[in-house]
Amino acid sequence: MSPEAPAKQSINIAVVSTNDQTSRIQGAVARRAFVRCGACIPGHELEDWRQAESELVSPLSHGLMIRDEDIWVGTDVTQFKEGTIEIWVSPRHVTICGESGGGQREKESGPAQGEKLVFRVLHLPIEVEPAAVTAKLNGSSLEICIPKAHQEQCQVKATTA
C-alpha cells in the first residue's frame, strides 16, 4: 500500500436481536436524557427524553433495491466519524451505529452532553438472513448486501408460530 492511499475502514457487522437493538438505543437515549436532566427543572423528564431521542436516533436515509436473492441498501456515512461504524442486523431491522462526525448539530450541543453515538434505523420489508450480511465502503457511501431469508425457513417459522 502506498503512503498516499487511504487506509481501508473496517465495518463491524453484528447479529443483534431487535429487542437488544432497542435496548442499546434506549440506554444511550437514557444516558443523554440524564445528562440533560442535571440542569433541568423536575417534571420535564419526558421532554428531556424526547429531546435526547431526537438528537441520537433517526430513520436511515437510504436507497433500497430488492433483487431476487438479496436486498441492497446504500447510504451516505459522512455523518459518522471514520472507523466508528457498526451495523446491527436482525431478521427485520438494521441499525447503523457510530460516533457523530461533528456536524453542525453536534457542534451546537457540544461534547459536554455525554453521548457521542448516533443511530440510524431501517425497518426491512421482508425477513433476511442476518448472519450473511456483507458491507463495504465505496468512498463516502456504505453499501450493504442483505440476503433474503430462504422461503423454507419462513414457512417453518410460520407453521411453528
C-alpha positions as CSV (number, residue, x, y, z in Angstrom):
1,M,0.0,0.0,0.0
2,S,1.4,3.4,-1.0
3,P,1.7,6.2,1.6
4,E,-0.9,8.3,-0.3
5,A,-3.6,5.6,-0.3
6,P,-6.2,6.0,2.5
7,A,-6.5,3.2,5.0
8,K,-9.5,0.9,4.5
9,Q,-12.1,1.5,7.1
10,S,-13.3,-1.7,8.7
11,I,-17.0,-2.1,9.5
12,N,-18.2,-4.3,12.3
13,I,-21.4,-6.3,11.4
14,A,-23.1,-8.0,14.3
15,V,-26.3,-10.1,14.5
16,V,-28.3,-8.4,17.3
17,S,-31.9,-9.2,18.1
18,T,-34.5,-6.5,17.6
19,N,-35.0,-6.3,21.4
20,D,-31.3,-5.9,22.0
21,Q,-31.0,-3.2,19.4
22,T,-33.9,-1.3,21.0
23,S,-32.3,-1.8,24.5
24,R,-29.0,-0.5,23.4
25,I,-30.6,2.6,21.7
26,Q,-32.8,3.3,24.7
27,G,-29.8,3.0,27.0
28,A,-27.9,5.6,25.0
29,V,-31.0,7.9,25.0
30,A,-31.5,7.5,28.7
31,R,-27.8,8.4,29.4
32,R,-28.2,11.5,27.1
33,A,-31.5,12.5,28.8
34,F,-30.0,12.0,32.3
35,V,-27.0,14.3,31.4
36,R,-29.5,16.9,30.1
37,C,-31.7,16.5,33.2
38,G,-29.0,17.6,35.6
39,A,-29.7,21.2,34.8
40,C,-33.5,20.8,34.1
41,I,-36.5,21.5,36.3
42,P,-38.1,18.4,37.8
43,G,-41.2,17.3,35.8
44,H,-39.5,17.7,32.4
45,E,-38.2,14.2,32.1
46,L,-40.4,13.3,29.2
47,E,-39.3,16.4,27.3
48,D,-35.7,15.6,28.1
49,W,-36.2,12.0,26.8
50,R,-37.8,13.2,23.6
51,Q,-35.0,15.8,23.0
52,A,-32.3,13.2,23.6
53,E,-34.0,10.7,21.3
54,S,-34.3,13.3,18.5
55,E,-30.6,14.0,18.8
56,L,-29.5,10.4,18.7
57,V,-32.0,8.3,16.7
58,S,-33.4,8.9,13.3
59,P,-34.5,6.8,10.3
60,L,-31.8,5.7,7.9
61,S,-31.7,7.9,4.8
62,H,-31.0,5.3,2.1
63,G,-31.6,3.8,-1.3
64,L,-33.1,0.3,-1.3
65,M,-33.2,-2.2,-4.1
66,I,-34.8,-5.7,-3.7
67,R,-33.3,-8.2,-6.0
68,D,-34.0,-12.0,-6.5
69,E,-31.9,-13.3,-3.6
70,D,-31.0,-10.2,-1.6
71,I,-31.7,-6.6,-0.6
72,W,-29.1,-3.9,-1.5
73,V,-29.1,-0.8,0.7
74,G,-26.9,2.2,0.0
75,T,-26.4,5.2,2.3
76,D,-24.1,8.2,2.9
77,V,-21.9,7.8,6.0
78,T,-20.3,11.2,6.2
79,Q,-22.3,11.8,9.4
80,F,-20.2,9.2,11.2
81,K,-16.6,9.6,12.3
82,E,-14.2,7.3,10.3
83,G,-13.6,3.9,11.9
84,T,-16.6,4.0,14.3
85,I,-19.4,2.4,12.2
86,E,-21.2,-0.7,13.4
87,I,-24.1,-2.4,11.7
88,W,-26.5,-4.4,13.8
89,V,-28.8,-6.8,11.9
90,S,-31.8,-8.8,12.9
91,P,-34.3,-10.6,10.6
92,R,-36.4,-7.4,10.1
93,H,-34.2,-4.5,11.3
94,V,-30.9,-2.8,10.5
95,T,-29.3,-0.2,12.8
96,I,-26.2,1.7,11.8
97,C,-24.4,3.0,14.9
98,G,-21.3,5.2,15.1
99,E,-19.8,8.3,16.6
100,S,-21.2,11.5,15.2
101,G,-18.9,13.1,12.6
102,G,-19.2,16.5,14.2
103,G,-21.9,18.1,12.1
104,Q,-23.4,21.4,12.9
105,R,-26.0,19.9,15.3
106,E,-23.2,18.1,17.3
107,K,-21.1,21.3,17.5
108,E,-24.1,23.2,18.9
109,S,-24.8,20.6,21.7
110,G,-21.1,20.2,22.4
111,P,-19.2,17.2,23.9
112,A,-20.5,18.0,27.4
113,Q,-23.8,16.4,26.5
114,G,-22.2,13.0,27.1
115,E,-23.3,10.6,24.4
116,K,-21.4,10.7,21.1
117,L,-23.1,7.7,19.4
118,V,-25.9,8.2,16.9
119,F,-28.2,5.6,15.5
120,R,-29.8,5.3,12.1
121,V,-32.6,2.7,12.0
122,L,-34.0,0.8,9.0
123,H,-37.1,-1.5,9.2
124,L,-36.9,-4.1,6.4
125,P,-39.9,-5.0,4.3
126,I,-39.1,-8.8,4.4
127,E,-37.2,-11.2,6.6
128,V,-33.5,-11.5,5.9
129,E,-30.6,-13.7,6.9
130,P,-28.6,-11.6,9.5
131,A,-25.5,-13.8,9.6
132,A,-24.9,-13.5,5.9
133,V,-24.9,-9.7,5.7
134,T,-21.9,-8.0,4.0
135,A,-21.0,-4.3,3.8
136,K,-18.3,-2.3,2.0
137,L,-17.4,1.4,1.9
138,N,-17.2,3.0,-1.5
139,G,-15.9,6.5,-0.8
140,S,-18.5,8.1,1.5
141,S,-21.1,5.5,0.6
142,L,-21.9,2.4,2.6
143,E,-23.2,-0.5,0.5
144,I,-24.9,-3.2,2.5
145,C,-25.9,-6.5,0.9
146,I,-28.6,-8.3,2.9
147,P,-29.6,-11.9,1.7
148,K,-33.2,-12.7,2.0
149,A,-34.3,-15.5,4.3
150,H,-34.9,-18.7,2.4
151,Q,-38.6,-19.4,1.7
152,E,-38.4,-22.7,3.5
153,Q,-37.2,-21.0,6.8
154,C,-40.0,-18.5,6.6
155,Q,-42.6,-21.3,6.1
156,V,-41.2,-23.3,9.0
157,K,-41.4,-20.3,11.3
158,A,-45.0,-19.6,10.2
159,T,-46.1,-23.2,10.9
160,T,-44.5,-23.4,14.3
161,A,-45.8,-20.0,15.4
